[in-house]
Amino acid sequence: MSRSLSGLRMCIRAAAAILTVTAVAALPGQAQNRRITRETNANRRARIERTVHETYSHRWEVAGGGGYLRFRSGEFTQKNSEITFWVNTNYYFNEKLGITGEVRGAYGNAKIPNYNPFAALVGNPQISEYPFLVGPTYRFRLRQRTAISAFALGGTAIGKFDSASKGISSSQLGFWPSTSARPAFSLGANVDFNFYPNLAFRIAPNYLGTTFGGNLQNNFGFNMGLVYRFGSQK
């Protein structure tokens, strides 16, 4: 019995020694793996930072596309839906602050009130507006894949409200008078989804304030299209 116990104790000691040696031998490998992981994470962060800097250090942006706008054509008319186009150029002083110049156009069919005596004759004539705007743009979120910026633009707008009314004036139809220049302004945000550092897809929900007929029109819509970046801020 004593010999059996002695042999068992020897086996236990041997197993413990093997486990200790194995654990000690594994420590350098684990430390190396942790070091490699830290280096990999650091390299990935550095790569992302380089891409972010490359993306938002471009001096210029040109962008354009189409969109949608809800517009009221007269003081007592219903709002109508309009299809829009937009083109702009951005000049950036640094990665966040820039100045924007933008041209827009909007086309839709106005809704004449049923009680208007010309409603049956004219139907829903086409109208159009053309804002010309300029102002600051500020990026407040810069990421590798996305960017969010806000803009505040002001300028003027041309309104054409009787070009398709069969010779009947816009005032007779209950629309704003056609004009070559009325104050306009726009507030909104740009949400950019980057394909490459120099190419992105943009969605821009916005408010457009126009002052046709001496009244304020509160118009809401969105623009979307492509953005191309070029040049360097250095």
Residue pairs with C-beta under 8 A, 6 or more apart in sequence:
48 144
51 144
51 197
52 142
52 143
52 144
53 95
54 197
55 142
55 144
55 147
55 194
55 197
55 198
55 229
56 92
56 95
56 96
56 139
56 142
56 147
57 95
57 232
57 233
57 234
58 92
58 197
58 198
58 229
58 230
58 231
58 232
58 233
59 91
59 92
59 230
59 231
59 232
59 233
60 89
60 90
60 91
60 92
60 229
60 230
60 231
61 88
61 89
61 90
61 92
61 98
61 227
61 228
61 229
62 87
62 88
62 89
62 90
62 227
62 228
62 230
63 86
63 87
63 88
63 89
63 90
63 202
63 225
63 226
63 227
63 228
64 85
64 86
64 87
64 88
64 225
64 226
65 85
65 86
65 202
65 223
65 224
65 225
65 226
66 83
66 84
66 85
66 86
66 223
66 224
66 225
67 83
67 84
67 85
67 86
67 204
67 221
67 222
67 223
67 224
67 225
68 81
68 82
68 83
68 84
68 221
68 222
69 81
69 82
69 84
69 106
69 108
69 208
69 219
69 220
69 221
70 79
70 80
70 81
70 82
70 219
70 220
70 221
71 79
71 80
71 82
71 106
71 108
71 129
71 210
71 217
71 219
72 78
72 79
72 80
72 217
72 219
73 80
73 110
73 111
73 127
73 161
73 175
73 176
74 110
74 170
74 173
74 174
74 175
74 176
74 213
75 174
75 176
75 213
75 215
76 113
76 174
77 110
77 111
77 112
77 113
77 174
77 175
78 111
80 108
80 109
80 110
80 111
80 124
80 127
81 108
82 106
82 107
82 108
82 129
82 221
83 106
83 107
83 108
84 104
84 105
84 106
84 107
84 221
84 223
85 104
85 105
86 102
86 103
86 104
86 105
86 223
86 225
87 102
87 103
88 100
88 101
88 102
88 103
89 100
89 101
89 102
90 98
90 99
90 100
90 137
91 98
91 99
92 98
92 233
93 99
93 233
94 233
95 139
95 142
95 233
96 138
96 139
96 140
96 142
97 136
97 137
97 138
97 139
98 136
98 137
98 138
98 139
99 134
99 135
99 136
99 137
100 133
100 134
100 135
100 136
100 137
100 151
100 153
101 133
101 134
102 131
102 132
102 133
102 134
102 153
102 186
103 130
103 131
103 132
103 133
104 129
104 130
104 131
104 133
104 208
104 223
105 128
105 129
105 130
106 128
106 129
106 130
107 126
107 127
107 128
108 126
108 127
108 128
109 124
109 125
109 126
109 127
110 124
110 125
110 126
110 127
110 161
110 173
110 175
111 124
112 118
112 119
112 122
112 123
112 124
112 125
112 173
112 174
113 119
113 174
116 173
116 174
118 165
118 168
118 172
118 173
121 166
121 168
122 165
122 166
122 168
122 173
125 162
125 164
125 165
125 166
125 173
126 163
126 164
127 159
127 160
127 161
127 163
127 164
127 175
128 159
128 160
128 163
129 157
129 158
129 159
129 160
129 210
129 212
130 157
130 158
130 159
131 155
131 156
131 157
131 184
131 186
131 208
131 210
132 155
132 156
132 157
132 158
133 153
133 154
133 155
133 184
133 185
133 186
134 153
134 154
134 155
135 151
135 152
135 153
135 154
136 151
136 152
137 149
137 150
137 151
137 190
138 149
138 150
138 151
139 147
139 148
139 149
140 148
140 149
140 150
141 147
141 148
141 149
144 194
145 193
145 194
146 191
146 192
146 193
146 194
147 190
147 191
147 192
147 194
147 200
148 189
148 190
148 191
148 192
149 189
149 190
149 192
150 187
150 188
150 189
150 190
151 186
151 187
151 188
151 189
151 190
152 185
152 186
152 187
153 185
153 186
153 187
154 183
154 184
154 185
154 186
155 183
155 184
155 185
156 181
156 182
156 183
156 184
157 181
157 182
157 183
157 184
157 210
157 211
157 212
158 179
158 180
158 181
158 182
159 176
159 177
159 178
159 179
159 182
159 210
159 212
160 178
161 170
161 173
161 175
161 176
161 177
161 178
161 212
162 168
162 169
162 170
162 173
162 175
162 178
163 178
165 173
170 176
170 177
170 178
171 177
176 212
176 213
176 215
176 217
177 212
177 213
179 212
182 210
182 211
182 212
183 211
184 208
184 209
184 210
184 211
185 208
185 209
186 206
186 207
186 208
186 209
187 206
187 207
188 204
188 205
188 206
188 207
189 204
189 205
189 206
190 202
190 203
190 204
191 202
191 203
191 204
192 200
192 201
192 202
192 227
193 200
193 201
193 202
193 203
194 200
195 201
197 229
198 228
198 229
198 230
199 226
199 227
199 228
199 229
200 226
200 227
200 229
201 224
201 225
201 226
201 227
202 223
202 224
202 225
202 226
202 227
203 222
203 223
203 224
204 222
204 223
204 224
205 220
205 221
205 222
206 220
206 221
206 222
206 223
207 218
207 219
207 220
208 219
208 220
208 221
209 216
209 217
209 218
209 219
210 216
210 217
210 219
211 217
